[in-house]
């Protein structure tokens, strides 16, 4: 009898331990998620969207342990312009001057670590790959189990996107495009 009770208790402990280390993959609903960008220059700014191709968060209990998100760079869209101006800017952003989407159709963000800062806020360290170049990025992400939001500031010059950069070219005047651009992410699971 004692052996059966001990075996039952041991089996229960093993099951509980296994459950505590079980990770869940939370797949992103790409149709209901958004990735918005904003780029600024001396004389103003432009904004638009990039489609999310795929993504997931790896969650253990109430902790984020990883994740990966792939953006479709061929989908770069400008939302603040219409007509010919919109088409010209989208074409230029897709060209080798900027993101070279014919050779680099995807960008990827891979979460390395996520540390809980408060109930729903995580400090994230990730690797971002644009144009085949990978650099670490850090940002805060709010995650509640059903959605996640984050704002990232990216230095485009670290990814060989130097067109119009005052850091690399002299005498650009009011044609200077700032090196950093903003990404606002709203993910639905």
ABEGO torsion letter per residue (X at the ends): XAAAAAAAAAAAAAAAAAAAABBBBBBBBAAABBBBBBBBBAAEBBBBBBBBABEBBBBBEABBAEEBBBBBAAABBBAABBEAAAAAAAAAAABAABAGAAABABBBBBBABBBBABAABBBBBBBBBBGGBBBBBBBBBBBAGABBBBBBBBBAAAAGBABGBAAABBGAEAABBBABBBBBBBBBX
